Amino acid sequence: MAGSKGVVLAALFANGAIAILKFGGFLLTGSPSMLSETYHSVSDTGNQVFLLVGIRYSEKQSSRRHPFGYGKAQFFYSFLVAVLLFGIAGWESVKHGYDAIVHGGHGTAGTVSVAGATFPSWYVNVAVLFGAIAFESYALRKANAEIRSQIDQFGWSGLGEAFRKTSDVTSLTAFTEDTIALLGAGLALVGILLSKATGNEVYDAVAALLIGLLLMGFALALAWENKRLLLGESLPKDVEADLRDVIRASSGVVHVDTFRTVFVGPQEALVTADVSLDPEFTTEELDDAITAAETRLKEADERVQYVVIEPET
């Protein structure tokens, strides 16, 4: 949890600073891709706030109405972030880019005055984008370190498997946003430089459209990944097999009749099982066997926070 919060705070700081820089660049130059990038960074900044709210809410203690805690709050707020990323940043960027392509009238031609000095407009945008890339690289480095630590911890093959299997959607969302932000800044930079080199402002407008499509595509992917957890996804099949073996190896266990797992929060899983035990066990021995099995399950995988074992004799 602490790792996730640190990743989100780093992204919040970076995106807030970048949004101010990009909006200033747009006001000075009127670049379509800079306005798209402004939408992007403002959306990202708001999204980090939602993620922090999700983290704070998920830290509430379990209650009668929520016996397995509030961990799924992070799944909900991450899903909300994906919707906002698609609906606000993505759609507005696409709309503005399309308008600039069709109607023109925007671009990076001319000069601007800053603190009494005069510069070509494209200088300002390039400087802003390089600053954005520096901030985003800092945020992405933090998010990547958290994701990589999970890859090492759970033995995943790489980012692809982590994207499919992680239950830490807060870190995943921050990592995805930071990656998109770097790609978007790169697209905007290419569009502005091509417009300067060719004298054709359409490249800047096309970059704005592509940034919007990029945002919408990644937003859909994030929404899909959050959906699986909101609906109650189980631990990976190989992990379930290992945990089932842990129960089988426990004292007095004759057979594992049913076995189920489900994520109830980021890196928090519930395990339930119906287990046939030695019919000659006394009541005290049954209790001891179940307690021992529960302890071994939690030791086998730290994501197992809740265990319910129903004995059958």
N, C-alpha and C positions, 0 to 999 in steps of 0.2 A: 504493500500500500504506500509506504514512504517513497519507494522508487517511482511509482506512478505520479504521486503528487509533485515530486521534484521535476519530472518530465513536463508536466502540465504548466507549472510555474515558469519554467524556462521558456516554453512556447508562448505563454502569455506575455512575458516581457519582450520577447523578440517580435511577436506579431504586433503588439501595441506600438513599438517604436517604428516598425516598418510601415504600418498604416499611415502614420503621420508623415513619414518621408515620401511615400508614394502619392498621397493626396496633395502634398505641396508641389511635387513634380507635375501632377496633372494640372493644378491651378496655374502653374507657370507656363506650361507648354501646350495643354489641350490634347495630349497624346491619348488615343483611344485605348491602347494597351495599358497605359498607366492608370486609366480609370478602372479598367478591368482588374488590374492588380490591386487597386485600392479597395474595390468590392471584396476581393479575395481576402486581403489582410484584415479588413474590418470584420468580415464574417469569421475568420479564424480567431480573432481576438475575442469576439463574443462566444465562440464555441469553447474556448478554454475556460471561460467563466462557467458555462454549463457543465463542463467536465469536473471542475472544482466543486460545484454544487452537488454533482453526483457522488463524488468521493466523500464529501462531508455527510451527505444523507446516508450513505452506505455504512458509515461508522456508528450509526445508532445501535444501541443494544437491542437484542432480540426481545420480543414481547409475546403476549398470548396470541395476538392477531398475526404476528410475524415470528413464529417460533424458530425459523432458520435465519433470522436477521434480515437486514435491508440491503444485502449485497447486490441484488438485481437492480437497484437504483442506478448503478453505473451502466448497466446494459441499456436501460431506458434513456438516460441522458446521452449516451454515445449514439444511440439510434436517432435521437432528436438532432444531434449535431450533424449527422449524415443528411437528414432531411433539409436542414437549414443550409448546409453546404451546397446542396443541389438546387434548392429553391431560390436562395438569395444570391450567393456568389456566382454559381454556375449560370443560372438563367439570365441574370442581369448582365453578365459578361458576354454571353452569346448575343443577347439582344442589342447591346451597345456595339459590339463588333460588327454585327450584320448591318446595323444602321450606318456605321462608318464606311463599310464597303459599298453600300448601295448609294448613299447620298454624298459621301466625302465631306469636305469642309473641316476636317480635323487633321492634325498631324504635328510634326516636329519642326516645321520650317520656321525661320525667323530667329530672333534673339530674345533674351530675357535679361533683366537687370536684377542683380542680387547684391545688396550691400554696396551699391554704387558702381559695381563692375558689370560689364556686359558680356554675356556668353551666348554662343549658339544654343538654341533650345535643346538639341539632342545631347549636348554635354550634360545638362542638368539631369535628364532622364537616365543617362548611362551612369552618372555618379550615384544617383538614388538607387538604381538597380544593383550596383556593386555593393552598396551599403546593405541592401536587403539580402543579398546573397550571403554576406558575412554574418548577419544576424541569424538567418535561417540555418546556416551551417552550424552555428553554435547550438541552436535548439535541436537540430537533427542529430547532432553528435550525442546529446543527452538521451534522446529517445532511442537511438540505435544501441547505445550501451545497455539500456534496460531490456530491449528485445533480445539482444545477443546473450545477456545473462540468462534469460529464460530458455533460449535455444540450447545453451550449454547445460543448464540444469535438467532439462527434460529429454535431452538427446535428440532433438529435432534435426533434420537434415539442413535446414536453412530458413530463409525468410518466407518462402512459399508455404512450408509446413507450419511455421509459426503462425502465419496469417490464418490458416485453416483450423488450427487446434488451440490457439491461446484463448484463455478466458479473461485475460487482462485487456479488455477492449479499450480501456482508457489510454494505456500506453500505445496500443495498436492504432487508435484514432490519432493521437498526437504524432506518432511516427509517420502515418499516412499523410496527414496534413502538412507536415514539414517537408516531406518528399515532394508533394504536389507544389508546394510554395517555391521550392528550388527550381522545379521544372518550369513553373509559370514565369518566374523571374528570368529564366534562361530564354524562354520563348519571347517575352517582351523585349529582351535585349537584342535578340536576333532580328525581330521585326523592326525595331527602331534603327538599327544599324543598316539593315537592307533598305529601308526608306531613305536614309541619308545617302547611301552609296548610289542608289538608282534615281533618286528624286521622285519616286512614286510612293505616295502615302498609303497605298493599299496594303503594303506589307505590314505596316503597323496595325491596321484594322484587322487583317487576317490573323495576326498574332493574338489580338483581343478575342476573336471568335474561337481560336484554338484553345486558349486558356479556359474559356467557359466550357467547352466540350470536355476538356481534361477534368475540370472540377466535377462536372455532372457524372462522368464515367466513374471516377473514384468514389463519389458519393453513393452511387448505386451499389458498388462493391462493399463499401462500409455498411450500408444498410442491410445487405444480405448477410454479412458476417454477424451483425448484431441480432438479426432475426433468429438465427439458430440458437442463440443463448437465451433470448427472451422466451422462446418456445420450450426451453428445457432440454438442452443437449446433454448427452452423457459424456463421461470421460472417454478418451480414445479406446478403441477395441483392445489394443495390446496392453494398455494399462489395466483395463477391466480384467483381462485374463490373468495378469499378475496378482491382482487383488483377490480374485477368486481362488487362486492357488494358495494365497496366504491363509484364507479361511479353511481350505481343505487340509492344510498342514497343521491346523490348530488341534490341540488335545481334545479327544472325544468326538470329533466331527466325523460322521459317517458319510454324509452326502450334502452337497449344496443344492437345494431344490430350486430356488429362484435367486436371482442376483440382479440388482439394478443400481445405477448411479445417475446423478444429475448435478449440474453446476447450479449452486444457489447464490453465487457471487463470484467476483474475480478471484481465481485461485482458491475457491472454496467449494467443496463437493459434498454431497450427501450420498451415503452408501446404505442400501437396504438389502437384506437377505433373509430367506427362509432356510434354515439349516437343520438337517436331521442329525441328532446327537445320539450317543450311546444310550440305549434304552435302560441300561443298568445304572446310569448316573443318578445320584441323589439330587434333590433340589439345590443343595448348596454347591454340588459339583457342576450342575448346569449353569448356575450363576457365575461361578469362577471361570468356566470355559468360555462363556459369552464375553465376559469382561476381558479375558486374555485375548480373544479374537479381535475385539474392538481396539484394544491397545496396539496390537500388531498391525492392523490396517492403517492406523494413524501414523505409525512409525514407518510403514512401507512407502507412503506417499503423503507429503505434508499438505497436499490439497484436500485430503480427506479430513473434514472438520466435524462431520456429523455421521454417526453410525447407528443403524437400527437393525438388530439381528433378532429374528423371531425363531425360537427353538421349536423343533418338531421331534417327537420321540416315537 
